[in-house]
Amino acid sequence: MYLDASDERVLAGEFGETPQKMMEILVALGDVYEAERLIPITSAQVSGASYKTIGEWGLAWLQSLDARVAVPTVLNPIGMPREGWREFGIDEEFARNQALVVDAYRSLGIKLECTCTPYYLNITGYGEHLAWSESSAVAYANSVLGARTNREGGPSALAAAIVGKTPYYGLHVVANRRPQIVVEVEGWEGLRADHWGAIGHVAGGKVGNRIPIFSGIRPNRDQLKALGAAMAATGAVALFHVEGITPEARVFSFEVDDLERVAVTRDEVLGLFEEVEVEAVAVGCPHCSGAELAELADLLRGKTTTKPFYVFVSRGVAEKHRDLVAVIERSGARIVPDTCMVVSPRMDEFSSIMVDSGKAFAYVPGMCGAVARIGTREECVEVATG
């Protein structure tokens, strides 16, 4: 892999040990994937932020680093809300360790947005090169925004953030963004607007790590978010196209005639919606948008929750929609910023959880040790207030 003079100086340690280590990570990654060079990035998003997932050794590694990020960089959800963690049910030992993780990232110059939906808070343009690591954020950036990022691991995203570059391979290369399989959603007109996570759950299992192009559907941006997040969880989808909707579909739509075709049927989607008794309800995986908060506020207005009901959202979106937050919390539901149902130890205390997300439906059993039930947002409210 070609390195320019400044890259070589970083690799030689002229700018310190941490930048040198980060460059070594990028060079090794580039060698593995036969990247021809490094390219500048405009932003990074770093996972590995919850103490639940990185533990003491991950924390020790972060504390050993001494550098500052070179590009705007945000953090994935941590394991608790930064404020009100006691009320959320987090014990003091975990909170102390989580605070140390946050401090380590802060010292690197990373913005503590703590969200899986950085695209709600920062403008990302078509064709920009990124180094994002959260699977649903990667799918959204590539597919809905037309930006370019591989599905980075936490260390490689952090390395790219500190160096300001990433290896030029994979989805950074336009030729590698072509669709590889056509997905036809049969009977989607009879499905509700918030069935898209379930559609993605089914589709991800069928396409695996291939790049799908969907035909004959008309999802909006929040529905595209749900679709991509679920496919990233049940498959390994980092990019998808929707004919007539996503920005690159027009570039590649003429190439689909000879591709394999698979169907996602209405029965397959509705078959996921089994009735199971649950102890808690959680929505916002990925974090809720302002429009989704508005829908929840309308559904909860005048109602009172009878089960724990958690709504996960980025702090920036919650602060922008304080009126909606007030309506939601008046019902007894709790708005929870900075964290999510998958990476917080709080959710491990429930044996069964209802979610409105295909991504959460896939991850909750393994990450939280709980039985997962999927429902529409309206059904989640009905169960939480019934």
C-alpha positions in Angstrom: 0.0 0.0 0.0 1.3 3.4 -1.0 2.0 5.9 1.9 2.8 9.5 1.2 5.5 11.4 3.0 3.3 12.5 5.9 1.9 9.0 6.3 5.5 7.6 6.5 6.4 10.1 9.2 3.4 9.1 11.3 4.4 5.4 10.8 7.9 6.2 11.8 6.7 7.6 15.1 7.6 11.3 14.5 4.2 12.4 15.9 4.2 10.2 18.9 3.6 6.6 19.9 -0.2 6.6 19.7 -0.5 8.0 16.1 2.2 5.4 15.2 0.1 2.6 16.7 -3.0 3.8 14.9 -1.2 4.0 11.6 0.1 0.5 12.1 -3.5 -0.6 12.5 -4.5 1.1 9.2 -1.5 -0.2 7.3 -2.2 -3.8 8.5 -5.9 -3.4 7.5 -4.9 -2.1 4.1 -2.5 -4.9 3.5 -5.2 -7.5 4.4 -7.6 -6.0 1.9 -5.0 -5.0 -0.7 -5.8 -1.3 -0.5 -3.7 0.8 -2.9 -3.5 3.8 -0.6 -5.1 5.7 2.3 -7.8 8.3 1.7 -8.8 11.3 3.8 -12.1 11.0 5.8 -14.5 13.8 6.9 -15.8 12.1 10.1 -15.6 9.0 12.2 -17.9 7.2 14.6 -16.4 4.9 17.2 -18.0 1.9 18.8 -16.7 0.0 21.8 -18.1 2.7 24.2 -20.0 0.7 26.7 -18.1 -0.8 29.6 -20.5 -3.8 29.3 -18.9 -4.7 26.0 -15.2 -3.6 26.4 -14.6 -4.4 30.0 -11.4 -3.7 32.0 -9.0 -4.6 29.3 -10.7 -2.3 26.7 -10.7 0.5 29.2 -7.0 0.0 30.0 -6.1 0.1 26.2 -8.1 3.4 25.8 -6.3 4.9 28.8 -3.0 4.1 27.3 -3.6 6.3 24.2 -2.2 9.8 24.0 -3.4 11.7 20.9 -6.3 13.8 19.6 -8.6 12.9 16.7 -7.9 14.7 13.4 -11.6 14.8 12.2 -15.0 15.3 13.8 -15.7 12.1 15.7 -18.7 10.9 17.7 -19.1 8.0 20.1 -21.5 5.1 19.9 -24.0 4.5 22.8 -22.4 3.9 26.2 -23.8 1.6 28.9 -25.9 4.2 30.8 -27.3 7.7 30.6 -24.6 10.2 31.7 -27.2 11.8 34.0 -29.8 10.0 36.0 -28.0 6.6 35.9 -29.0 5.8 39.4 -32.7 6.2 38.6 -32.1 4.1 35.5 -30.9 1.2 37.8 -27.2 1.3 37.2 -24.9 0.2 40.1 -22.1 2.5 41.3 -19.2 0.2 40.2 -20.4 0.0 36.6 -21.1 3.7 36.6 -17.6 4.5 37.9 -16.0 2.3 35.2 -18.3 3.7 32.5 -17.3 7.2 33.5 -13.6 6.3 33.1 -14.4 5.0 29.5 -16.1 8.3 28.7 -13.2 10.3 30.2 -10.7 8.3 28.0 -12.7 9.1 24.9 -13.1 12.7 25.9 -9.3 13.1 26.3 -8.9 11.9 22.7 -11.1 14.8 21.5 -14.2 12.7 20.7 -17.6 14.4 20.9 -19.7 12.6 23.5 -22.8 12.4 21.4 -23.1 8.7 22.4 -25.5 7.7 19.7 -26.0 5.1 16.9 -27.7 7.8 14.8 -25.1 10.5 14.3 -26.7 11.5 11.0 -29.5 13.2 13.0 -27.0 15.6 14.5 -24.3 16.1 11.9 -24.6 16.8 8.2 -23.0 14.1 6.1 -22.9 14.6 2.3 -23.2 12.3 -0.7 -19.8 10.8 -1.7 -18.0 11.7 1.5 -15.6 9.1 2.9 -16.2 8.2 6.5 -14.9 5.7 9.1 -18.1 4.6 11.0 -18.3 1.5 13.0 -21.9 1.0 14.3 -23.6 -1.4 11.9 -26.9 0.5 11.5 -25.2 3.9 11.1 -22.9 2.3 8.4 -26.0 1.0 6.5 -27.7 4.4 6.8 -24.7 6.4 5.7 -24.0 4.2 2.7 -27.5 3.6 1.6 -29.6 6.7 2.5 -27.0 9.4 2.4 -24.8 8.0 -0.3 -21.6 8.5 1.8 -18.9 5.8 1.7 -17.7 3.8 4.7 -16.8 0.2 5.4 -18.2 -1.5 8.5 -15.3 -0.6 10.7 -14.4 -2.2 14.0 -14.1 0.1 17.0 -10.2 0.1 16.9 -10.0 0.7 13.2 -12.5 3.5 13.4 -10.6 5.1 16.2 -7.3 4.7 14.3 -8.9 6.4 11.3 -10.2 9.2 13.5 -6.7 9.9 14.9 -4.9 9.6 11.6 -7.6 11.3 9.6 -7.5 8.7 6.9 -8.7 5.2 6.1 -7.6 2.5 3.6 -9.2 2.8 0.2 -10.9 -0.5 -0.3 -14.4 -2.1 -0.1 -17.3 0.3 -0.1 -15.1 3.3 -0.6 -14.7 2.1 -4.2 -17.6 2.9 -6.4 -17.3 -0.4 -8.4 -17.8 -2.3 -5.2 -21.1 -0.7 -4.5 -23.0 -2.4 -7.2 -26.1 -4.5 -6.2 -25.6 -8.2 -6.0 -29.1 -9.5 -5.4 -32.7 -8.3 -5.9 -35.2 -8.4 -3.1 -38.8 -8.3 -3.9 -41.2 -7.6 -1.0 -44.4 -9.4 -1.8 -47.7 -7.9 -0.4 -45.9 -5.0 1.2 -49.0 -2.7 0.6 -50.8 -4.7 3.3 -48.0 -4.1 5.8 -48.0 -1.3 8.3 -45.5 1.6 8.1 -43.6 0.3 11.1 -43.1 -3.3 9.8 -39.9 -2.3 8.0 -37.7 -3.6 10.8 -39.3 -7.0 10.4 -38.9 -6.8 6.7 -35.2 -6.2 7.2 -35.0 -9.0 9.7 -36.2 -11.5 7.1 -34.3 -10.0 4.2 -31.0 -9.9 6.1 -31.1 -13.7 6.7 -31.6 -14.2 2.9 -29.0 -11.8 1.5 -26.2 -12.3 4.0 -23.3 -10.0 3.3 -24.4 -9.2 -0.3 -25.6 -5.8 -1.5 -29.3 -6.0 -2.1 -31.5 -3.8 -4.3 -35.2 -3.7 -3.4 -37.9 -3.2 -6.0 -41.4 -2.0 -5.8 -41.3 -0.4 -2.3 -41.6 3.2 -1.1 -40.1 3.6 2.4 -39.4 6.9 4.0 -36.1 7.8 5.8 -37.0 6.4 9.2 -38.3 3.2 7.5 -35.0 2.9 5.6 -33.2 3.3 8.9 -35.2 0.4 10.4 -34.8 -1.7 7.2 -31.0 -1.3 7.1 -30.4 -1.7 10.8 -32.2 -5.1 10.8 -30.4 -6.3 7.7 -27.1 -5.4 9.4 -28.1 -7.5 12.4 -29.4 -10.6 10.8 -27.1 -10.5 7.8 -24.0 -8.3 7.3 -25.5 -5.7 5.1 -23.5 -2.4 5.0 -25.2 -1.0 1.9 -28.5 -1.5 0.2 -30.4 0.2 -2.6 -34.1 0.8 -3.2 -35.2 1.5 -6.7 -36.4 5.1 -7.1 -35.6 6.0 -3.5 -31.9 5.7 -2.5 -29.4 8.0 -4.1 -27.3 5.4 -5.9 -30.2 3.2 -7.1 -30.4 5.2 -10.3 -26.7 4.5 -11.0 -27.1 0.8 -10.7 -30.8 0.0 -11.5 -30.0 -1.0 -15.1 -27.7 -3.8 -13.9 -30.3 -5.9 -12.0 -31.7 -8.0 -14.9 -29.2 -10.9 -14.5 -29.1 -10.9 -10.7 -30.5 -13.6 -8.4 -33.9 -12.7 -7.0 -35.3 -13.5 -3.6 -38.7 -12.7 -2.1 -39.7 -11.5 1.3 -43.3 -12.5 1.8 -46.0 -10.9 3.9 -46.5 -14.2 5.8 -42.8 -14.3 6.7 -42.9 -10.8 8.1 -46.1 -11.2 10.1 -44.9 -14.6 11.3 -42.3 -12.7 13.5 -45.1 -11.0 15.4 -45.8 -13.6 18.0 -47.6 -12.7 21.3 -45.3 -13.3 24.2 -45.8 -12.0 27.8 -43.1 -9.5 28.5 -41.7 -7.7 31.6 -40.6 -4.5 29.8 -41.0 -2.6 26.6 -38.1 -0.8 24.8 -38.1 1.3 21.6 -35.3 3.3 19.9 -32.9 0.8 18.4 -31.5 2.6 16.4 -32.1 5.8 18.4 -35.5 7.5 17.8 -35.8 10.4 15.4 -37.8 13.5 16.1 -40.6 12.1 13.9 -40.6 8.9 15.9 -40.8 10.8 19.2 -43.8 12.7 17.8 -45.5 9.4 17.0 -44.8 8.0 20.5 -46.1 11.2 22.1 -49.4 11.0 20.1 -49.8 7.3 21.1 -49.0 7.9 24.8 -50.9 11.1 25.3 -53.5 10.6 28.1 -52.2 7.1 28.9 -50.3 5.6 31.8 -47.7 2.9 31.6 -48.1 -0.3 33.6 -44.8 -1.8 32.6 -41.3 -0.3 32.4 -41.2 1.5 29.0 -37.9 2.8 27.8 -37.4 5.1 24.8 -33.8 5.4 23.7 -32.7 8.5 21.9 -29.6 10.7 21.4 -29.2 13.5 23.8 -29.2 16.1 21.0 -32.5 14.9 19.6 -34.1 14.7 23.1 -33.0 18.3 23.9 -34.3 19.5 20.5 -37.8 18.0 21.2 -38.3 18.8 24.9 -42.1 19.2 24.4 -42.4 15.7 23.0 -40.2 14.3 25.8 -42.5 15.9 28.4 -45.6 14.3 26.9 -43.9 10.9 26.7 -42.6 11.0 30.3 -45.9 12.2 31.6 -47.2 8.7 30.8 -44.6 7.1 32.9 -42.4 6.1 30.0 -38.7 7.0 30.4 -36.6 8.8 27.8 -33.1 7.4 28.0 -30.3 9.2 26.2 -26.6 8.1 25.7 -27.3 4.4 25.8 -29.4 1.7 24.3 -31.2 -1.5 25.2 -28.5 -3.7 23.7 -25.4 -2.3 25.5 -26.8 -1.3 28.9 -26.7 -3.8 31.8 -30.0 -2.4 33.0 -31.9 -4.4 30.3 -30.1 -7.7 31.4 -32.4 -7.7 34.5 -35.5 -8.5 32.4 -36.3 -12.0 31.2 -38.5 -10.8 28.3 -38.6 -7.5 26.4 -40.9 -6.2 23.7 -39.2 -4.1 21.0 -40.3 -2.3 17.8 -37.0 -3.0 16.0 -35.8 -5.9 13.8 -32.3 -5.0 15.0 -33.2 -5.3 18.7 -35.3 -8.4 18.0 -32.1 -10.0 16.6 -29.7 -8.8 19.4 -31.7 -8.8 22.6 -31.6 -12.6 23.2 -27.8 -12.8 22.8 -26.8 -9.4 24.3 -29.4 -9.2 27.1 -30.2 -12.9 27.7 -33.9 -12.1 27.3 -36.7 -13.4 25.2 -37.6 -10.8 22.6 -41.0 -10.0 21.2 -41.4 -7.7 18.2 -44.3 -5.4 17.6 -45.3 -2.3 15.9 -44.8 1.0 17.8 -48.5 1.1 18.5 -48.5 -2.5 19.8 -45.6 -1.6 22.0 -47.6 1.2 23.6 -50.6 -1.0 24.0 -48.6 -3.6 25.9 -46.8 -1.0 28.0 -50.1 0.7 29.0 -52.4 -2.3 29.0 
